[in-house]
């Protein structure tokens, strides 16, 4: 895993430099070159994850592994769509987070062994949960960029470049991402209610409650946008609040249990 992890970090760092150094250049970065370099990092990252997760004792779904999976999904999505994305201001953040997640995967390897081969229904719930969280975290990144563009427009510091798309374009993409994320989150919650008997028992109840509250936040955002329209600042607040609640739901207790208490 050391070779895969170190190599993935190396290629992610190159992609990060290629994007960051020409982010606000009139022509923007060379997207094909960035995508090619990042793709190698994504493949190597997948190799590191495979070695970290699949063990002889079962599947290691430790906190660091799950965080790295989420980062891999987000990075894979941005890399595949990079040539067509109008939004690239957040790309350096994506590659930096993946680089850090690979480092943590390598340097902080706690174990949380599961056996999904005996519970494929639970695996469906976990996969849907990870996909929902990843989609809504991408939406959070779009929300951050939406806020940046609005502030630049307000302060008359908007820079017309390939890295700064029109405000309406980013806003439209944000709502599309939230809709996809809400659909996946709805399916994740539904499969949780169906397949997990102790969903609300001690030690697990906060995950379900916070996830449901986050779902309500996103639904409120979409309902307000449909009926009366959301201001940009309101949409950003909704998206980041929902993302924060989901992060607490998915990782809050496990951060305390695995990394602090040990």
Secondary structure, DSSP 8 states (H G I E B T S, - for coil): -HHHHHHHHHHHHHHHHHHHTTTTSTT---HHHHHHHHHHHHHHHHHHHHHHHEETTEEE--HHHHHHHHHHHHHHHHHHTTTT-S--TTHHHHHHHHHHHHHHHHH-----EE-GGG-HHHHHHHHHHHHHHHHHHHHHHHHHHHHHHHHHHHTT----BTTB--HHHHHHHHHHHHHHHHHHHHHHHHHHHHH-TTTTSTTTHHHHHHHHHHHHHHHHHHHHHHHT---HHHHHHHHHHHHHHHHIIIIIHHIIIIIII-
